[in-house]
C-alpha cells in the first residue's frame, strides 16, 4: 500500500521532468534539424546564410556561422559544375568566332574536299550480285560515271569492269542495258526505255577496245529524252560465269538552261576583297546558286566561292568574292585563278529542285597580280554573326559570374 502511494506521488514529478526535457530539446538546434544543402551563392559580409546557424558576436549582433561539412561539399560540387559550363561556353564562343572569320560564300576549299575537282569521274566499287543476294565474294565490280548533272547537248559516259580480289580483270557480259525516266511518285513516265550499248570494242563511248572495261555514252537530247526535266536511270544486268549482278547509274537532266554565260569576265578589288564578275543572260528570273573554285598561281586549290541570290531577266552579273582576310591569312601565290564554275536556278519545294546552267569547265579567268596589302585583314561581320557572338558571350559571362561567386569565402 505504501509502495502504491509512493508511485502515485512520483508520477507527476516524472511527467514534469519529461515535459521540461521535451521543450528544451525542441528549442536546441541539432545536426538533424539543420538543412543538408547549403546555399550555392556567396553572400556579402554580415548576411545570415540559409542553412547555417546564426551565432552571437561580441556586441550581441547576429553574424554568419561557418558552413557545415555537407554544405561545403555541396558548394564544391556546384563550383565544379559551373567551371565545366564555363569551359564549354568559352569553347563554343571561340569555335564560332574562328569558323565565322570568313563569310559563307568565301571559304577555304579544304573544308569541302569533295568540291575541289568536280569534273572528275565518280568511281565506285561493289560486289557482283543481284539485289538482296549475299553472294558475289571475289567478284568486284568497278563502275565509273562521268558526271551526275547533265544539261542541254551534254553527254555522260559510263563504264563497268570486273576484277578478282587481286585486281585481275575477269570476263564480264552485259546481258541487258537500258536508260529510262524515273518519274515523280504518282506520275507515269512520259518517255520510253532506250537500249544502251555497253561494249569493249572502242566505239560508242568505249575508249580502248579489248581492255576488259565496258563503256557507253548517253546524250539525253538525242537518245530519247529531249524535253525531259528530271531523273534518268541507266540499268545493267551483268554476268560472269554462273554469277549474275545488277547495277544502275542516275543522272539529273535539264534540257534547256534558264541562263547562259556571256563573255567578258573581269576582276576587281572592292572593300578589301577580290571579286570575279561574270556576265550572264537570264531567261528565267529567280534565285540562282553558282559556285566556283579558286587556285593560286601555282595551281594549288585555295578557295570555294559561291553566289546565292535573285537575278532578274536580261543581262545580269554574278559576283564571286574571295574574302580579303582569307587571302591575308592563307597567303596564296598571286594572281588567283577561277575555274570550274557551275550554277543552277533553284526551284523550291519542287522535283527536280534545280534547272542547270551550262558548266564552265577548266580555267575561267585569271585575276590581276594584286599586292597582298590590297586585301583587308578584318574579320567578316554581319547582323547574324554579331547576334550569335553576343549571345555566346552572355553565356560565358553568366558562367564566369557563378564561378566567381562560388569561389569566394563561404
C-alpha positions as CSV (number, residue, x, y, z in Angstrom):
1,X,0.0,0.0,0.0
2,X,2.9,2.3,0.9
3,X,4.5,1.4,-2.5
4,X,1.4,2.3,-4.4
5,X,1.1,5.7,-2.6
6,X,4.8,6.4,-3.4
7,X,4.3,5.7,-7.1
8,X,1.2,7.9,-7.2
9,X,3.2,10.7,-5.7
10,X,6.2,10.2,-8.1
11,X,4.2,10.1,-11.4
12,X,3.5,13.9,-11.6
13,X,7.2,14.6,-10.9
14,X,8.3,12.3,-13.7
15,X,5.7,13.9,-16.1
16,X,7.0,17.4,-15.3
17,X,10.6,16.4,-15.9
18,X,9.7,14.7,-19.2
19,X,7.8,17.8,-20.4
20,X,10.8,20.1,-19.5
21,X,13.2,17.8,-21.4
22,X,10.9,17.9,-24.4
23,X,10.7,21.7,-24.6
24,X,14.5,22.1,-24.0
25,X,15.2,19.6,-26.9
26,X,12.8,21.4,-29.2
27,X,14.5,24.8,-28.7
28,X,18.1,23.5,-29.2
29,X,19.4,23.4,-32.8
30,X,20.8,20.0,-33.8
31,X,22.6,18.5,-36.8
32,X,19.4,16.6,-37.7
33,X,17.4,19.8,-37.9
34,X,19.9,21.7,-40.0
35,X,19.2,21.6,-43.8
36,X,21.6,19.3,-45.7
37,X,22.1,21.5,-48.6
38,X,23.9,24.8,-48.3
39,X,23.2,27.9,-50.5
40,X,25.1,28.0,-53.7
41,X,25.5,31.7,-53.8
42,X,28.2,33.6,-51.8
43,X,26.9,36.4,-49.6
44,X,28.2,39.7,-48.5
45,X,29.7,40.1,-45.0
46,X,27.1,40.2,-42.3
47,X,24.4,38.2,-44.2
48,X,23.0,35.2,-42.5
49,X,23.2,32.2,-44.7
50,X,20.2,29.9,-45.0
51,X,21.0,26.5,-43.6
52,X,23.9,27.9,-41.4
53,X,23.0,28.6,-37.7
54,X,23.5,32.2,-36.5
55,X,25.9,32.9,-33.7
56,X,26.3,35.9,-31.4
57,X,29.1,38.3,-31.9
58,X,30.8,40.2,-29.1
59,X,28.4,43.1,-29.5
60,X,25.4,40.7,-29.3
61,X,24.5,41.0,-33.1
62,X,23.9,38.0,-35.2
63,X,26.7,37.0,-37.7
64,X,27.3,34.3,-40.3
65,X,28.3,30.9,-39.0
66,X,30.6,28.5,-40.8
67,X,29.2,26.1,-43.5
68,X,28.5,22.6,-42.4
69,X,30.6,19.8,-43.8
70,X,27.7,18.8,-46.1
71,X,27.2,22.4,-47.2
72,X,30.8,22.8,-48.2
73,X,30.7,19.6,-50.1
74,X,27.6,20.8,-52.0
75,X,29.2,24.1,-52.7
76,X,32.3,22.4,-54.1
77,X,30.2,20.2,-56.3
78,X,28.3,23.2,-57.7
79,X,31.5,25.1,-58.3
80,X,32.9,22.2,-60.3
81,X,29.7,22.1,-62.4
82,X,29.9,25.8,-63.2
83,X,33.5,25.5,-64.0
84,X,32.7,22.9,-66.6
85,X,29.9,25.0,-68.0
86,X,32.3,27.9,-68.3
87,X,34.8,25.8,-70.2
88,X,32.1,24.7,-72.6
89,X,30.8,28.2,-73.1
90,X,34.3,29.5,-73.8
91,X,34.9,26.7,-76.3
92,X,31.6,27.4,-78.1
93,X,32.3,31.1,-78.3
94,X,35.9,30.6,-79.6
95,X,34.8,27.9,-82.1
96,X,32.0,30.1,-83.6
97,X,34.3,33.1,-83.8
98,X,37.0,31.1,-85.6
99,X,34.6,29.4,-88.0
100,X,33.0,32.7,-89.0
101,X,36.1,34.7,-89.7
102,X,35.1,34.4,-93.4
103,X,31.6,34.7,-94.9
104,X,29.6,31.6,-96.1
105,X,30.2,32.5,-99.8
106,X,34.0,32.6,-99.5
107,X,35.6,29.6,-97.7
108,X,38.8,27.6,-97.7
109,X,38.3,24.8,-100.1
110,X,39.9,22.4,-97.7
111,X,36.6,22.5,-95.7
112,X,34.9,20.7,-98.6
113,X,37.4,18.3,-100.3
114,X,34.7,16.7,-102.4
115,X,34.3,20.1,-104.2
116,X,37.9,20.5,-105.3
117,X,37.7,18.7,-108.7
118,X,34.0,18.3,-109.5
119,X,34.6,17.2,-113.1
120,X,36.4,14.0,-112.3
121,X,34.6,10.8,-112.9
122,X,32.7,9.2,-110.0
123,X,34.3,5.8,-109.2
124,X,32.5,3.2,-107.1
125,X,33.3,-0.5,-106.1
126,X,30.7,-3.1,-105.2
127,X,30.2,-6.9,-105.4
128,X,28.7,-8.5,-108.5
129,X,25.3,-9.7,-107.2
130,X,21.6,-9.3,-107.6
131,X,19.6,-7.1,-105.2
132,X,19.1,-8.9,-101.8
133,X,21.7,-11.5,-102.6
134,X,24.7,-12.1,-100.3
135,X,26.8,-13.8,-103.0
136,X,29.5,-12.2,-105.1
137,X,32.6,-12.7,-102.9
138,X,35.7,-12.4,-105.0
139,X,33.8,-10.7,-107.9
140,X,34.5,-7.0,-107.5
141,X,32.6,-4.7,-109.8
142,X,34.0,-1.2,-110.6
143,X,31.8,1.5,-112.2
144,X,32.6,5.0,-113.4
145,X,30.3,7.8,-114.2
146,X,31.5,11.0,-115.8
147,X,29.0,13.3,-114.1
148,X,25.6,13.4,-112.4
149,X,24.2,16.7,-113.7
150,X,23.7,17.0,-117.4
151,X,22.3,20.0,-119.3
152,X,21.3,20.6,-122.9
153,X,23.5,18.8,-125.5
154,X,26.0,17.5,-122.9
155,X,26.6,13.7,-122.8
156,X,27.8,11.5,-120.0
157,X,30.0,8.4,-120.2
158,X,29.6,5.2,-118.1
159,X,31.8,2.2,-117.7
160,X,31.9,-1.1,-115.8
161,X,34.5,-3.8,-115.3
162,X,35.0,-6.9,-113.1
163,X,38.1,-7.8,-111.0
164,X,39.1,-10.5,-108.5
165,X,40.4,-9.7,-105.1
166,X,43.9,-9.4,-106.5
167,X,42.8,-6.8,-109.1
168,X,43.0,-9.1,-112.1
169,X,40.3,-8.4,-114.8
170,X,37.7,-11.1,-115.1
171,X,35.4,-11.9,-118.1
172,X,32.1,-10.0,-118.0
173,X,28.9,-10.0,-120.1
174,X,26.4,-7.2,-120.3
175,X,23.1,-9.1,-120.6
176,X,20.9,-6.1,-120.8
177,X,21.3,-2.3,-120.5
178,X,18.6,0.4,-120.8
179,X,18.0,4.0,-119.9
180,X,14.7,5.2,-118.6
181,X,13.0,8.1,-116.8
182,X,12.5,7.9,-113.1
183,X,9.2,9.8,-112.7
184,X,7.9,11.6,-109.7
185,X,5.8,9.5,-107.3
186,X,2.3,9.2,-108.5
187,X,3.1,10.1,-112.1
188,X,3.6,7.8,-115.1
189,X,6.7,8.0,-117.2
190,X,6.3,10.1,-120.4
191,X,9.4,8.6,-122.0
192,X,10.1,5.1,-123.2
193,X,13.2,2.9,-122.4
194,X,16.2,3.4,-124.5
195,X,18.6,0.5,-125.2
196,X,22.2,1.2,-124.2
197,X,25.3,-0.3,-125.9
198,X,27.9,-1.1,-123.3
199,X,30.8,-2.5,-125.3
200,X,34.5,-3.2,-125.2
201,X,35.3,-2.6,-128.9
202,X,36.3,1.0,-128.8
203,X,33.1,2.6,-130.0
204,X,30.0,4.4,-128.6
205,X,32.0,5.9,-125.7
206,X,34.4,3.0,-125.1
207,X,38.0,4.4,-125.0
208,X,40.1,1.3,-125.5
209,X,39.0,-1.9,-127.3
210,X,39.6,-5.2,-125.6
211,X,40.8,-3.8,-122.2
212,X,38.0,-5.6,-120.2
213,X,36.2,-2.3,-119.5
214,X,32.7,-2.0,-121.0
215,X,31.6,1.6,-121.7
216,X,28.9,3.6,-123.3
217,X,27.8,7.2,-123.7
218,X,24.4,8.8,-123.2
219,X,23.3,12.1,-124.7
220,X,19.8,12.6,-123.5
221,X,18.9,15.3,-126.0
222,X,19.4,12.8,-128.9
223,X,18.7,9.5,-127.3
224,X,15.0,9.7,-126.5
225,X,14.9,12.2,-123.6
226,X,14.7,15.6,-125.3
227,X,12.4,17.8,-123.2
228,X,12.7,15.7,-120.1
229,X,13.4,17.7,-116.9
230,X,14.3,15.2,-114.2
231,X,16.0,11.9,-113.4
232,X,17.2,9.3,-115.8
233,X,18.4,5.9,-114.7
234,X,20.7,3.6,-116.7
235,X,20.3,-0.1,-115.6
236,X,22.6,-3.0,-116.3
237,X,22.2,-6.8,-115.9
238,X,25.6,-8.5,-115.8
239,X,27.0,-12.0,-115.8
240,X,30.4,-13.6,-115.1
241,X,30.4,-17.4,-115.2
242,X,27.5,-18.6,-113.2
243,X,27.2,-15.3,-111.2
244,X,24.8,-12.5,-112.2
245,X,24.5,-9.0,-110.9
246,X,22.7,-5.7,-111.3
247,X,23.9,-2.1,-111.2
248,X,22.5,1.3,-112.1
249,X,23.6,4.9,-112.7
250,X,21.4,8.0,-112.1
251,X,21.7,11.4,-113.7
252,X,19.7,14.6,-113.4
253,X,18.9,16.2,-116.8
254,X,17.9,19.8,-117.7
255,X,17.0,20.0,-121.4
256,X,17.2,23.8,-121.6
257,X,19.1,26.3,-119.5
258,X,17.4,29.2,-117.8
259,X,20.5,31.4,-118.1
260,X,23.6,31.4,-120.2
261,X,27.1,32.8,-119.6
262,X,28.3,35.8,-121.6
263,X,31.9,36.7,-122.5
264,X,33.8,39.4,-120.6
265,X,34.7,38.0,-117.2
266,X,36.7,40.6,-115.2
267,X,38.0,41.0,-111.6
268,X,38.4,43.9,-109.2
269,X,39.3,44.5,-105.6
270,X,36.5,46.2,-103.7
271,X,36.3,46.8,-100.0
272,X,39.4,44.8,-99.4
273,X,38.2,41.6,-101.2
274,X,38.7,40.2,-104.7
275,X,35.6,39.9,-106.9
276,X,35.2,37.9,-110.0
277,X,32.4,39.4,-112.1
278,X,30.8,37.0,-114.5
279,X,28.2,38.4,-117.1
280,X,25.1,36.2,-117.6
281,X,22.0,36.4,-119.8
282,X,19.0,35.4,-117.6
283,X,16.0,33.9,-119.5
284,X,14.1,33.0,-116.3
285,X,14.2,35.2,-113.3
286,X,14.6,33.7,-109.9
287,X,17.2,32.6,-107.2
288,X,20.4,31.3,-108.8
289,X,23.1,29.3,-107.0
290,X,26.6,29.5,-108.5
291,X,29.9,28.1,-107.2
292,X,33.5,28.3,-108.4
293,X,36.9,27.0,-107.4
294,X,39.9,29.3,-106.9
295,X,43.5,28.2,-107.3
296,X,46.7,30.1,-106.5
297,X,49.2,30.9,-109.2
298,X,50.9,27.5,-108.7
299,X,47.7,25.6,-109.3
300,X,47.1,24.8,-105.6
301,X,43.4,24.7,-104.7
302,X,42.7,27.6,-102.4
303,X,39.1,28.8,-102.0
304,X,35.5,27.8,-102.8
305,X,33.4,30.8,-103.7
306,X,29.7,31.0,-104.2
307,X,26.7,33.2,-105.2
308,X,23.2,32.7,-103.9
309,X,20.8,35.5,-104.8
310,X,18.0,36.6,-107.1
311,X,18.7,37.5,-110.7
312,X,16.2,39.5,-112.8
313,X,15.5,39.0,-116.5
314,X,18.1,40.2,-119.1
315,X,21.8,40.8,-118.8
316,X,23.0,40.4,-115.2
317,X,26.2,39.9,-113.3
318,X,27.2,37.1,-110.9
319,X,29.7,38.2,-108.3
320,X,32.0,35.6,-106.8
321,X,34.0,37.1,-103.9
322,X,37.3,35.9,-102.5
323,X,37.2,37.4,-99.0
324,X,40.2,39.7,-98.1
325,X,41.0,38.1,-94.7
326,X,41.1,34.7,-96.3
327,X,43.8,35.9,-98.7
328,X,45.7,37.6,-95.9
329,X,45.5,34.5,-93.6
330,X,46.4,31.8,-96.2
331,X,48.8,33.9,-98.3
332,X,48.2,32.1,-101.6
333,X,50.6,32.7,-104.5
334,X,49.1,35.5,-106.6
335,X,47.5,36.0,-109.1
336,X,44.4,33.8,-108.4
337,X,42.7,31.6,-111.0
338,X,38.9,31.0,-111.1
339,X,38.0,27.6,-112.6
340,X,35.2,25.0,-112.8
341,X,32.1,27.2,-112.4
342,X,28.7,25.6,-112.2
343,X,25.2,27.1,-111.5
344,X,21.5,26.5,-111.5
345,X,18.1,28.1,-111.0
346,X,16.7,26.9,-107.6
347,X,13.2,25.5,-107.7
348,X,12.0,25.5,-104.1
349,X,9.6,22.6,-103.0
350,X,9.7,21.1,-106.4
351,X,11.3,18.0,-108.0
352,X,13.8,18.3,-109.5
353,X,14.9,21.2,-107.3
354,X,17.0,22.9,-110.0
355,X,17.4,23.8,-113.7
356,X,21.1,23.7,-114.6
357,X,23.2,26.4,-116.3
358,X,25.9,25.3,-118.7
359,X,29.1,24.4,-116.8
360,X,32.3,26.5,-117.3
361,X,34.9,23.7,-117.1
362,X,38.6,24.4,-116.6
363,X,40.2,27.8,-116.2
364,X,37.6,30.6,-116.5
365,X,39.6,33.7,-115.5
366,X,43.0,34.8,-114.0
367,X,43.0,37.8,-111.8
368,X,45.4,40.7,-111.9
369,X,48.5,40.3,-109.7
370,X,47.3,42.5,-106.8
371,X,49.7,43.0,-103.9
372,X,48.8,41.3,-100.6
373,X,48.4,44.7,-98.9
374,X,45.4,45.3,-101.2
375,X,43.3,42.8,-99.1
376,X,41.7,43.6,-95.8
377,X,42.7,41.8,-92.7
378,X,39.4,42.4,-90.9
379,X,37.0,39.6,-89.8
380,X,33.8,39.2,-91.6
381,X,30.9,40.9,-89.9
382,X,27.1,40.7,-90.3
383,X,24.0,41.1,-88.2
384,X,23.7,37.3,-87.8
385,X,27.3,36.9,-86.6
386,X,27.2,39.8,-84.1
387,X,23.9,38.4,-82.7
388,X,25.4,35.0,-82.2
389,X,28.6,36.4,-80.7
390,X,26.6,38.5,-78.3
391,X,24.6,35.5,-77.1
392,X,27.6,33.2,-76.7
393,X,29.4,35.9,-74.8
394,X,26.5,36.2,-72.4
395,X,26.8,32.5,-71.7
396,X,30.4,32.9,-70.9
397,X,29.8,35.9,-68.6
398,X,27.0,34.1,-66.8
399,X,29.1,31.0,-66.1
400,X,32.0,33.1,-65.0
401,X,29.8,35.1,-62.6
402,X,28.7,31.8,-60.9
403,X,32.3,30.5,-60.7
404,X,33.5,33.8,-59.1
405,X,30.7,33.7,-56.6
406,X,31.2,30.1,-55.6
407,X,35.0,30.5,-55.5
408,X,34.7,33.2,-52.7
409,X,34.8,32.6,-49.0
410,X,31.6,31.0,-47.7
